[in-house]
Amino acid sequence: MSSNSTAPRPQFVERISRIGAGMACKSKTRFYCQRNPRGGAVRVVPTMLFMLMIIIQIGYVLGQQLEIITTEEQEQGEQYLRAHNAARQEVGVGIPDLVWDPVLYLHASDWAEFLAGEGCVRLLSDGPYGENILWSRWLTRPADIVGYWLQEKRHYHANDNTCDYEEDCSQYTQMVWRATEKLGCGSARCDDDSWIHVCNYDPPGNYGGMPYQQTLWADN
């Protein structure tokens, strides 16, 4: 070998002989890595191969999580979607249907769990999504939850974008907000066996302006 040639430097990573990933209940995912043995870096595997092993592990667990969400929550999600989209279609100005979003579902479910632990208070999460919250004495169907918010429609006046005095129309206007595209809803049981229900919307509504225009303009 020529004295000018430079041998490639070996890649070193800390040896990890055990790696695991797990998913806890109530839609919370946790990943754990255990280093064994403890200590310094030794030459075991190239860095890229090591990273690939981790990616495969994470992808498997996330796939399992999405599968669980799909099988256990699909029917309820479809009920929420049908009720919301029916309300949007009633407006009659071509508001597009919402689609179910697993990320919003997890966010809504986690916030519902938090509220349940705080005595089932109705408290907005101040997160990046639009949010509707309902407390019910018993477990309630998605259609009835959406129907409760839909009652606000009689107090809303689309011609001047106002709500009757001392009434709240924000849950209804969020449901029919034209720019909103995605929906995710979750529920949690409280200590007294009542329930708290949360729906998240993306992009959020009620951020100024009207939820929709009464005139549908043709695209031509």
PyRosetta script that sets phi, psi and omega in degrees:
from pyrosetta import init, pose_from_sequence

init()
pose = pose_from_sequence("MSSNSTAPRPQFVERISRIGAGMACKSKTRFYCQRNPRGGAVRVVPTMLFMLMIIIQIGYVLGQQLEIITTEEQEQGEQYLRAHNAARQEVGVGIPDLVWDPVLYLHASDWAEFLAGEGCVRLLSDGPYGENILWSRWLTRPADIVGYWLQEKRHYHANDNTCDYEEDCSQYTQMVWRATEKLGCGSARCDDDSWIHVCNYDPPGNYGGMPYQQTLWADN")
pose.set_psi(1, 137.8)
pose.set_omega(1, 179.8)
pose.set_phi(2, -66.7)
pose.set_psi(2, 146.1)
pose.set_omega(2, 179.4)
pose.set_phi(3, -68.6)
pose.set_psi(3, -17.1)
pose.set_omega(3, -180.0)
pose.set_phi(4, -83.7)
pose.set_psi(4, -16.6)
pose.set_omega(4, -177.9)
pose.set_phi(5, -74.9)
pose.set_psi(5, 148.0)
pose.set_omega(5, -179.1)
pose.set_phi(6, -116.0)
pose.set_psi(6, 121.8)
pose.set_omega(6, 179.5)
pose.set_phi(7, -70.1)
pose.set_psi(7, 139.7)
pose.set_omega(7, 178.9)
pose.set_phi(8, -61.5)
pose.set_psi(8, 139.3)
pose.set_omega(8, 179.7)
pose.set_phi(9, -75.6)
pose.set_psi(9, 133.9)
pose.set_omega(9, 178.6)
pose.set_phi(10, -67.8)
pose.set_psi(10, 149.8)
pose.set_omega(10, 177.8)
pose.set_phi(11, -93.6)
pose.set_psi(11, 136.7)
pose.set_omega(11, -177.6)
pose.set_phi(12, -122.5)
pose.set_psi(12, 139.2)
pose.set_omega(12, 172.4)
pose.set_phi(13, -136.4)
pose.set_psi(13, 158.1)
pose.set_omega(13, 176.3)
pose.set_phi(14, -69.9)
pose.set_psi(14, 134.2)
pose.set_omega(14, -176.0)
pose.set_phi(15, -71.3)
pose.set_psi(15, 126.0)
pose.set_omega(15, 175.7)
pose.set_phi(16, -126.7)
pose.set_psi(16, 107.8)
pose.set_omega(16, -175.6)
pose.set_phi(17, -93.6)
pose.set_psi(17, -11.2)
pose.set_omega(17, 177.6)
pose.set_phi(18, -134.4)
pose.set_psi(18, 127.2)
pose.set_omega(18, 174.7)
pose.set_phi(19, -137.2)
pose.set_psi(19, 140.1)
pose.set_omega(19, -178.8)
pose.set_phi(20, -144.4)
pose.set_psi(20, 159.3)
pose.set_omega(20, 175.8)
pose.set_phi(21, -138.7)
pose.set_psi(21, 140.2)
pose.set_omega(21, -176.8)
pose.set_phi(22, -142.5)
pose.set_psi(22, 161.9)
pose.set_omega(22, 179.6)
pose.set_phi(23, -126.5)
pose.set_psi(23, 124.1)
pose.set_omega(23, 178.3)
pose.set_phi(24, -84.2)
pose.set_psi(24, 174.2)
pose.set_omega(24, -178.7)
pose.set_phi(25, -75.0)
pose.set_psi(25, 173.2)
pose.set_omega(25, 176.7)
pose.set_phi(26, 60.1)
pose.set_psi(26, 38.2)
pose.set_omega(26, 169.9)
pose.set_phi(27, 65.5)
pose.set_psi(27, 20.6)
pose.set_omega(27, 178.7)
pose.set_phi(28, -104.5)
pose.set_psi(28, 124.4)
pose.set_omega(28, -177.4)
pose.set_phi(29, -102.8)
pose.set_psi(29, 133.8)
pose.set_omega(29, 177.3)
pose.set_phi(30, -130.8)
pose.set_psi(30, 140.0)
pose.set_omega(30, 177.2)
pose.set_phi(31, -115.5)
pose.set_psi(31, 135.6)
pose.set_omega(31, -178.8)
pose.set_phi(32, -126.8)
pose.set_psi(32, 135.8)
pose.set_omega(32, 172.4)
pose.set_phi(33, -122.0)
pose.set_psi(33, 131.5)
pose.set_omega(33, 178.2)
pose.set_phi(34, -116.5)
pose.set_psi(34, 124.3)
pose.set_omega(34, -179.9)
pose.set_phi(35, -87.1)
pose.set_psi(35, 128.4)
pose.set_omega(35, 179.4)
pose.set_phi(36, -151.6)
pose.set_psi(36, 124.9)
pose.set_omega(36, -4.5)
pose.set_phi(37, -78.5)
pose.set_psi(37, 165.0)
pose.set_omega(37, 175.6)
pose.set_phi(38, -69.8)
pose.set_psi(38, 155.6)
pose.set_omega(38, 174.7)
pose.set_phi(39, 134.5)
pose.set_psi(39, -159.9)
pose.set_omega(39, -170.7)
pose.set_phi(40, -79.2)
pose.set_psi(40, -174.2)
pose.set_omega(40, -177.3)
pose.set_phi(41, -84.6)
pose.set_psi(41, 136.7)
pose.set_omega(41, 176.1)
pose.set_phi(42, -130.9)
pose.set_psi(42, 158.7)
pose.set_omega(42, -178.2)
pose.set_phi(43, -79.9)
pose.set_psi(43, 111.6)
pose.set_omega(43, -178.2)
pose.set_phi(44, -123.7)
pose.set_psi(44, -64.7)
pose.set_omega(44, -177.7)
pose.set_phi(45, -137.8)
pose.set_psi(45, 154.4)
pose.set_omega(45, 174.1)
pose.set_phi(46, -61.2)
pose.set_psi(46, 151.8)
pose.set_omega(46, -175.5)
pose.set_phi(47, -59.6)
pose.set_psi(47, -43.5)
pose.set_omega(47, -177.0)
pose.set_phi(48, -62.3)
pose.set_psi(48, -40.4)
pose.set_omega(48, 178.8)
pose.set_phi(49, -65.2)
pose.set_psi(49, -41.4)
pose.set_omega(49, 178.6)
pose.set_phi(50, -61.1)
pose.set_psi(50, -45.1)
pose.set_omega(50, 179.2)
pose.set_phi(51, -63.7)
pose.set_psi(51, -36.9)
pose.set_omega(51, 178.5)
pose.set_phi(52, -62.3)
pose.set_psi(52, -39.5)
pose.set_omega(52, 178.0)
pose.set_phi(53, -60.8)
pose.set_psi(53, -42.3)
pose.set_omega(53, 179.5)
pose.set_phi(54, -66.1)
pose.set_psi(54, -43.5)
pose.set_omega(54, -179.6)
pose.set_phi(55, -60.5)
pose.set_psi(55, -41.3)
pose.set_omega(55, 178.9)
pose.set_phi(56, -62.1)
pose.set_psi(56, -43.6)
pose.set_omega(56, 179.1)
pose.set_phi(57, -61.4)
pose.set_psi(57, -47.7)
pose.set_omega(57, -178.5)
pose.set_phi(58, -64.5)
pose.set_psi(58, -43.9)
pose.set_omega(58, 179.4)
pose.set_phi(59, -60.4)
pose.set_psi(59, -38.5)
pose.set_omega(59, 179.2)
pose.set_phi(60, -63.8)
pose.set_psi(60, -45.9)
pose.set_omega(60, -177.8)
pose.set_phi(61, -66.9)
pose.set_psi(61, -43.1)
pose.set_omega(61, 178.3)
pose.set_phi(62, -62.9)
pose.set_psi(62, -37.8)
pose.set_omega(62, 176.2)
pose.set_phi(63, -62.1)
pose.set_psi(63, -41.9)
pose.set_omega(63, 177.1)
pose.set_phi(64, -62.9)
pose.set_psi(64, -40.7)
pose.set_omega(64, -179.1)
pose.set_phi(65, -64.2)
pose.set_psi(65, -46.2)
pose.set_omega(65, 179.6)
pose.set_phi(66, -63.2)
pose.set_psi(66, -35.0)
pose.set_omega(66, 178.1)
pose.set_phi(67, -64.8)
pose.set_psi(67, -41.8)
pose.set_omega(67, 178.7)
pose.set_phi(68, -63.0)
pose.set_psi(68, -43.9)
pose.set_omega(68, 179.0)
pose.set_phi(69, -60.6)
pose.set_psi(69, -43.1)
pose.set_omega(69, -177.4)
pose.set_phi(70, -63.8)
pose.set_psi(70, -45.3)
pose.set_omega(70, -175.4)
pose.set_phi(71, -74.1)
pose.set_psi(71, -36.5)
pose.set_omega(71, -174.8)
pose.set_phi(72, -89.7)
pose.set_psi(72, -26.4)
pose.set_omega(72, -172.3)
pose.set_phi(73, -115.5)
pose.set_psi(73, -1.7)
pose.set_omega(73, -175.1)
pose.set_phi(74, -60.5)
pose.set_psi(74, -47.9)
pose.set_omega(74, -177.7)
pose.set_phi(75, -63.1)
pose.set_psi(75, -45.4)
pose.set_omega(75, 179.2)
pose.set_phi(76, -64.3)
pose.set_psi(76, -40.3)
pose.set_omega(76, 177.5)
pose.set_phi(77, -61.8)
pose.set_psi(77, -40.3)
pose.set_omega(77, 178.3)
pose.set_phi(78, -64.4)
pose.set_psi(78, -36.2)
pose.set_omega(78, 177.6)
pose.set_phi(79, -66.1)
pose.set_psi(79, -42.9)
pose.set_omega(79, 176.1)
pose.set_phi(80, -61.1)
pose.set_psi(80, -43.4)
pose.set_omega(80, -179.4)
pose.set_phi(81, -63.3)
pose.set_psi(81, -45.6)
pose.set_omega(81, -179.2)
pose.set_phi(82, -59.6)
pose.set_psi(82, -44.3)
pose.set_omega(82, -177.9)
pose.set_phi(83, -67.1)
pose.set_psi(83, -43.2)
pose.set_omega(83, 178.9)
pose.set_phi(84, -65.1)
pose.set_psi(84, -46.6)
pose.set_omega(84, -176.4)
pose.set_phi(85, -68.6)
pose.set_psi(85, -30.9)
pose.set_omega(85, 174.4)
pose.set_phi(86, -63.9)
pose.set_psi(86, -41.4)
pose.set_omega(86, 178.1)
pose.set_phi(87, -64.8)
pose.set_psi(87, -38.4)
pose.set_omega(87, 179.3)
pose.set_phi(88, -69.2)
pose.set_psi(88, -37.5)
pose.set_omega(88, 179.6)
pose.set_phi(89, -70.7)
pose.set_psi(89, -27.9)
pose.set_omega(89, 178.2)
pose.set_phi(90, -62.3)
pose.set_psi(90, -26.8)
pose.set_omega(90, -179.6)
pose.set_phi(91, -62.8)
pose.set_psi(91, -35.2)
pose.set_omega(91, 171.6)
pose.set_phi(92, 79.8)
pose.set_psi(92, 21.4)
pose.set_omega(92, 179.3)
pose.set_phi(93, -123.2)
pose.set_psi(93, 28.5)
pose.set_omega(93, 174.2)
pose.set_phi(94, 73.6)
pose.set_psi(94, 31.9)
pose.set_omega(94, 177.2)
pose.set_phi(95, -69.3)
pose.set_psi(95, 127.9)
pose.set_omega(95, -177.6)
pose.set_phi(96, -68.4)
pose.set_psi(96, 153.6)
pose.set_omega(96, 178.1)
pose.set_phi(97, -70.0)
pose.set_psi(97, 152.3)
pose.set_omega(97, 172.8)
pose.set_phi(98, -81.8)
pose.set_psi(98, 160.0)
pose.set_omega(98, 173.2)
pose.set_phi(99, -122.3)
pose.set_psi(99, 151.1)
pose.set_omega(99, -179.1)
pose.set_phi(100, -77.7)
pose.set_psi(100, 135.9)
pose.set_omega(100, -177.5)
pose.set_phi(101, -125.1)
pose.set_psi(101, 120.6)
pose.set_omega(101, -178.4)
pose.set_phi(102, -61.8)
pose.set_psi(102, -33.7)
pose.set_omega(102, 179.3)
pose.set_phi(103, -65.5)
pose.set_psi(103, -43.6)
pose.set_omega(103, 177.4)
pose.set_phi(104, -65.5)
pose.set_psi(104, -36.7)
pose.set_omega(104, 176.9)
pose.set_phi(105, -59.9)
pose.set_psi(105, -46.1)
pose.set_omega(105, 179.9)
pose.set_phi(106, -64.7)
pose.set_psi(106, -40.9)
pose.set_omega(106, 179.1)
pose.set_phi(107, -63.6)
pose.set_psi(107, -45.2)
pose.set_omega(107, 179.6)
pose.set_phi(108, -65.1)
pose.set_psi(108, -41.1)
pose.set_omega(108, -179.4)
pose.set_phi(109, -65.8)
pose.set_psi(109, -42.4)
pose.set_omega(109, 179.1)
pose.set_phi(110, -64.0)
pose.set_psi(110, -40.5)
pose.set_omega(110, 179.7)
pose.set_phi(111, -69.5)
pose.set_psi(111, -37.2)
pose.set_omega(111, 175.9)
pose.set_phi(112, -61.7)
pose.set_psi(112, -41.4)
pose.set_omega(112, 177.2)
pose.set_phi(113, -61.6)
pose.set_psi(113, -41.5)
pose.set_omega(113, 178.6)
pose.set_phi(114, -63.4)
pose.set_psi(114, -46.3)
pose.set_omega(114, -179.4)
pose.set_phi(115, -63.2)
pose.set_psi(115, -37.6)
pose.set_omega(115, 177.8)
pose.set_phi(116, -61.5)
pose.set_psi(116, -38.1)
pose.set_omega(116, 178.6)
pose.set_phi(117, -72.9)
pose.set_psi(117, -15.6)
pose.set_omega(117, 179.2)
pose.set_phi(118, -101.5)
pose.set_psi(118, 18.7)
pose.set_omega(118, 179.0)
pose.set_phi(119, 91.0)
pose.set_psi(119, 18.2)
pose.set_omega(119, 177.7)
pose.set_phi(120, 62.3)
pose.set_psi(120, 39.6)
pose.set_omega(120, 175.8)
pose.set_phi(121, -75.9)
pose.set_psi(121, 151.8)
pose.set_omega(121, 175.0)
pose.set_phi(122, -92.5)
pose.set_psi(122, 100.5)
pose.set_omega(122, -175.7)
pose.set_phi(123, -136.0)
pose.set_psi(123, 124.9)
pose.set_omega(123, 179.2)
pose.set_phi(124, -68.9)
pose.set_psi(124, 146.5)
pose.set_omega(124, -174.8)
pose.set_phi(125, -80.4)
pose.set_psi(125, -14.0)
pose.set_omega(125, -176.6)
pose.set_phi(126, 59.6)
pose.set_psi(126, 31.8)
pose.set_omega(126, 178.6)
pose.set_phi(127, -89.6)
pose.set_psi(127, -169.5)
pose.set_omega(127, -175.9)
pose.set_phi(128, -82.3)
pose.set_psi(128, 1.1)
pose.set_omega(128, -174.7)
pose.set_phi(129, -114.1)
pose.set_psi(129, 159.0)
pose.set_omega(129, 167.7)
pose.set_phi(130, -68.0)
pose.set_psi(130, 155.9)
pose.set_omega(130, -172.0)
pose.set_phi(131, -150.6)
pose.set_psi(131, 130.7)
pose.set_omega(131, 169.7)
pose.set_phi(132, -119.4)
pose.set_psi(132, 137.8)
pose.set_omega(132, -177.1)
pose.set_phi(133, -131.3)
pose.set_psi(133, 139.5)
pose.set_omega(133, 178.1)
pose.set_phi(134, -140.3)
pose.set_psi(134, 136.9)
pose.set_omega(134, 172.0)
pose.set_phi(135, -101.8)
pose.set_psi(135, 139.7)
pose.set_omega(135, 176.4)
pose.set_phi(136, -137.7)
pose.set_psi(136, 147.7)
pose.set_omega(136, -178.5)
pose.set_phi(137, -68.4)
pose.set_psi(137, -33.0)
pose.set_omega(137, 179.5)
pose.set_phi(138, -127.3)
pose.set_psi(138, 167.2)
pose.set_omega(138, 174.7)
pose.set_phi(139, -61.2)
pose.set_psi(139, 127.6)
pose.set_omega(139, -170.2)
pose.set_phi(140, -119.8)
pose.set_psi(140, 144.6)
pose.set_omega(140, 178.9)
pose.set_phi(141, -67.5)
pose.set_psi(141, 148.7)
pose.set_omega(141, 177.1)
pose.set_phi(142, -55.2)
pose.set_psi(142, -38.3)
pose.set_omega(142, -179.9)
pose.set_phi(143, -62.8)
pose.set_psi(143, -36.4)
pose.set_omega(143, 179.3)
pose.set_phi(144, -73.4)
pose.set_psi(144, -35.6)
pose.set_omega(144, 177.1)
pose.set_phi(145, -62.9)
pose.set_psi(145, -49.4)
pose.set_omega(145, 178.7)
pose.set_phi(146, -65.0)
pose.set_psi(146, -37.2)
pose.set_omega(146, 178.3)
pose.set_phi(147, -61.4)
pose.set_psi(147, -34.5)
pose.set_omega(147, 177.7)
pose.set_phi(148, -64.1)
pose.set_psi(148, -45.5)
pose.set_omega(148, 178.0)
pose.set_phi(149, -66.7)
pose.set_psi(149, -33.1)
pose.set_omega(149, -178.1)
pose.set_phi(150, -65.4)
pose.set_psi(150, -21.7)
pose.set_omega(150, 178.7)
pose.set_phi(151, -61.1)
pose.set_psi(151, -22.7)
pose.set_omega(151, 179.4)
pose.set_phi(152, -67.5)
pose.set_psi(152, -15.2)
pose.set_omega(152, -177.2)
pose.set_phi(153, -58.0)
pose.set_psi(153, -35.6)
pose.set_omega(153, -176.9)
pose.set_phi(154, -68.2)
pose.set_psi(154, -16.2)
pose.set_omega(154, 179.2)
pose.set_phi(155, -97.6)
pose.set_psi(155, -6.8)
pose.set_omega(155, -175.8)
pose.set_phi(156, -96.8)
pose.set_psi(156, 137.5)
pose.set_omega(156, -179.8)
pose.set_phi(157, -119.5)
pose.set_psi(157, 104.1)
pose.set_omega(157, -174.1)
pose.set_phi(158, -69.9)
pose.set_psi(158, -25.0)
pose.set_omega(158, -176.6)
pose.set_phi(159, -63.4)
pose.set_psi(159, -34.6)
pose.set_omega(159, 177.4)
pose.set_phi(160, -125.2)
pose.set_psi(160, 12.4)
pose.set_omega(160, 175.6)
pose.set_phi(161, 55.2)
pose.set_psi(161, 49.9)
pose.set_omega(161, 179.7)
pose.set_phi(162, -125.2)
pose.set_psi(162, 163.2)
pose.set_omega(162, 177.7)
pose.set_phi(163, -122.0)
pose.set_psi(163, 147.3)
pose.set_omega(163, 179.5)
pose.set_phi(164, -55.5)
pose.set_psi(164, 151.9)
pose.set_omega(164, -177.7)
pose.set_phi(165, -57.4)
pose.set_psi(165, 132.1)
pose.set_omega(165, 179.2)
pose.set_phi(166, 61.4)
pose.set_psi(166, 23.6)
pose.set_omega(166, 174.7)
pose.set_phi(167, -115.6)
pose.set_psi(167, 158.1)
pose.set_omega(167, 179.0)
pose.set_phi(168, -114.3)
pose.set_psi(168, 125.5)
pose.set_omega(168, 178.8)
pose.set_phi(169, -115.8)
pose.set_psi(169, 4.8)
pose.set_omega(169, -170.1)
pose.set_phi(170, -67.9)
pose.set_psi(170, -32.6)
pose.set_omega(170, 177.4)
pose.set_phi(171, -65.7)
pose.set_psi(171, -42.4)
pose.set_omega(171, 179.7)
pose.set_phi(172, -66.1)
pose.set_psi(172, -47.3)
pose.set_omega(172, -177.4)
pose.set_phi(173, -64.1)
pose.set_psi(173, -31.9)
pose.set_omega(173, 174.9)
pose.set_phi(174, -65.4)
pose.set_psi(174, -40.1)
pose.set_omega(174, -179.5)
pose.set_phi(175, -62.4)
pose.set_psi(175, -35.9)
pose.set_omega(175, -174.8)
pose.set_phi(176, -104.4)
pose.set_psi(176, 11.9)
pose.set_omega(176, 179.9)
pose.set_phi(177, -63.1)
pose.set_psi(177, 119.9)
pose.set_omega(177, -170.9)
pose.set_phi(178, -60.9)
pose.set_psi(178, -39.1)
pose.set_omega(178, -175.1)
pose.set_phi(179, -74.9)
pose.set_psi(179, -15.0)
pose.set_omega(179, 178.6)
pose.set_phi(180, -69.9)
pose.set_psi(180, 135.7)
pose.set_omega(180, -175.5)
pose.set_phi(181, -119.5)
pose.set_psi(181, -29.3)
pose.set_omega(181, -171.0)
pose.set_phi(182, -124.4)
pose.set_psi(182, 152.3)
pose.set_omega(182, -177.7)
pose.set_phi(183, -138.4)
pose.set_psi(183, 143.0)
pose.set_omega(183, 171.5)
pose.set_phi(184, -151.3)
pose.set_psi(184, 132.9)
pose.set_omega(184, -176.1)
pose.set_phi(185, -133.7)
pose.set_psi(185, 146.5)
pose.set_omega(185, 177.7)
pose.set_phi(186, -147.0)
pose.set_psi(186, 159.4)
pose.set_omega(186, -178.8)
pose.set_phi(187, -133.5)
pose.set_psi(187, 158.5)
pose.set_omega(187, 177.3)
pose.set_phi(188, -147.1)
pose.set_psi(188, 146.5)
pose.set_omega(188, 179.3)
pose.set_phi(189, -90.8)
pose.set_psi(189, 137.8)
pose.set_omega(189, -179.5)
pose.set_phi(190, -91.7)
pose.set_psi(190, 172.6)
pose.set_omega(190, -176.7)
pose.set_phi(191, -62.3)
pose.set_psi(191, -28.9)
pose.set_omega(191, -179.6)
pose.set_phi(192, -93.0)
pose.set_psi(192, 15.3)
pose.set_omega(192, 179.0)
pose.set_phi(193, 71.1)
pose.set_psi(193, 10.6)
pose.set_omega(193, 168.5)
pose.set_phi(194, -82.5)
pose.set_psi(194, 178.3)
pose.set_omega(194, -174.3)
pose.set_phi(195, -132.4)
pose.set_psi(195, 149.5)
pose.set_omega(195, 173.3)
pose.set_phi(196, -121.4)
pose.set_psi(196, 134.3)
pose.set_omega(196, -174.9)
pose.set_phi(197, -123.1)
pose.set_psi(197, 134.8)
pose.set_omega(197, -178.0)
pose.set_phi(198, -130.1)
pose.set_psi(198, 133.2)
pose.set_omega(198, 170.8)
pose.set_phi(199, -121.4)
pose.set_psi(199, 134.0)
pose.set_omega(199, 177.0)
pose.set_phi(200, -112.1)
pose.set_psi(200, 148.4)
pose.set_omega(200, -174.3)
pose.set_phi(201, -132.7)
pose.set_psi(201, 139.9)
pose.set_omega(201, -179.8)
pose.set_phi(202, -142.9)
pose.set_psi(202, 128.7)
pose.set_omega(202, -8.4)
pose.set_phi(203, -63.9)
pose.set_psi(203, 155.8)
pose.set_omega(203, -177.9)
pose.set_phi(204, -71.2)
pose.set_psi(204, 154.7)
pose.set_omega(204, 175.1)
pose.set_phi(205, -104.0)
pose.set_psi(205, -171.7)
pose.set_omega(205, 177.8)
pose.set_phi(206, 59.9)
pose.set_psi(206, 35.1)
pose.set_omega(206, 178.5)
pose.set_phi(207, -111.0)
pose.set_psi(207, 40.3)
pose.set_omega(207, -179.5)
pose.set_phi(208, 97.9)
pose.set_psi(208, 146.6)
pose.set_omega(208, -179.0)
pose.set_phi(209, 82.3)
pose.set_psi(209, -167.9)
pose.set_omega(209, -177.9)
pose.set_phi(210, -99.8)
pose.set_psi(210, 151.8)
pose.set_omega(210, 178.3)
pose.set_phi(211, -65.9)
pose.set_psi(211, -28.5)
pose.set_omega(211, 179.2)
pose.set_phi(212, -162.6)
pose.set_psi(212, 161.9)
pose.set_omega(212, 173.9)
pose.set_phi(213, -94.0)
pose.set_psi(213, 138.0)
pose.set_omega(213, -177.2)
pose.set_phi(214, -70.7)
pose.set_psi(214, -24.4)
pose.set_omega(214, -179.5)
pose.set_phi(215, -97.3)
pose.set_psi(215, 127.5)
pose.set_omega(215, 177.6)
pose.set_phi(216, -91.9)
pose.set_psi(216, 113.8)
pose.set_omega(216, -179.0)
pose.set_phi(217, -87.9)
pose.set_psi(217, 132.5)
pose.set_omega(217, 179.4)
pose.set_phi(218, -74.5)
pose.set_psi(218, 144.0)
pose.set_omega(218, 178.0)
pose.set_phi(219, -88.1)
pose.set_psi(219, 90.7)
pose.set_omega(219, 178.5)
pose.set_phi(220, -148.5)
pose.dump_pdb("model.pdb")
